[in-house]
Amino acid sequence: MPRLDEQAAGVYIISVTPFTDAGALDLAGTGRLVDFYLERGATGLTILGIMGEAPKLSASESLDFTREVLRCTAGRVPVVVGVSSPGFAAIGELSRAVMDAGAAGVMVAPQTAARTDDAIVGYFRMVVETLGDIPWVLQDYPMASGVQISVPVIRRVIETMPSCVMVKHEDWPGLAKLSALRAMADLRRVSVLVGTGGLFLPEKLRRGADGAMTGFSYPEMMAGIYAAHVAGDDQRAADIFDAYLPLVRYEQQAGAGLAVRKHILHQRGAIGSSAQRRPVVGLSPADISDIEFLVARQTRRLQAQSLT
């Protein structure tokens, strides 16, 4: 599989990590999950992200899961691996191992202690020293990291660190930031894929994003929006988004979002269990009733508008 580069585009699904009901890593069920994502339009996969419960895995489990995903994708799509860690030794060790196994690149978020512009740039310089020539994704997700990365800082990283080939743009909503980044005509153009469950995907595509790197229990929504945008039909892209919006919003709840996503993926047959690793936020009967209502409503809207 070729390495990740600045031309990356499309829908890179942030994958959940499947577990058994007992909480063990479900390697046997990984192929089913990979096929589910690819059959619904994913052009890439990103694993070991925040919604992939990466901090809940041991180092050996992280590598075992990565190898199984790579075996199941069999080179059909690029795979990006989240390697963020408090220590550079762990970042370097996992990065080298996953690249040797066939990953296309890695994703790194800033350390929470990096609070000033110079500190953030300095941190990513150390990341590059650790990674060598491995292509990497700058994860800009201040709601999770607590680190605000300004446009000038992103510019400094892109200008001085050629191995940074992508920005995962998850600021909230971040529309002005994306516009400012794309307005820099003199700056090396890197891929920008957007997150936050696709909540602002139509707007961000129109402002210059190259696609999505996020999770949602209906990946075909993001694939459909992206395909419509590329075809020049932003009205259809907006119609698809509107049909899924109530469930997208519900799945973006802080804390419970992963439980909602895994519940729906289990219901759709993508994973054998909705189990999470501890600490766990569970769903109440009222939550499940909400989900059933929203799924049924979504199905009716898609059928009524012939968007399926």
TAVENTA-V176547 format. One record per helix or strand of 2 or more residues. SS is the DSSP state (A for helix, B for strand). FROM is the first residue (numbers start at 1). LEN is the number of residues. If there is no record, write none. Layout:
# TAVENTA-V176547
ss:SS from:FROM len:LEN
ss:SS from:FROM len:LEN
This chain:
# TAVENTA-V176547
ss:B from:10 len:5
ss:A from:27 len:13
ss:B from:44 len:4
ss:A from:50 len:3
ss:A from:54 len:3
ss:A from:59 len:15
ss:B from:78 len:5
ss:A from:88 len:14
ss:B from:105 len:5
ss:A from:117 len:15
ss:B from:136 len:5
ss:A from:142 len:4
ss:A from:151 len:10
ss:B from:164 len:6
ss:A from:175 len:8
ss:B from:191 len:4
ss:A from:196 len:3
ss:A from:201 len:6
ss:B from:211 len:4
ss:A from:219 len:12
ss:A from:234 len:18
ss:A from:257 len:11
ss:A from:285 len:20
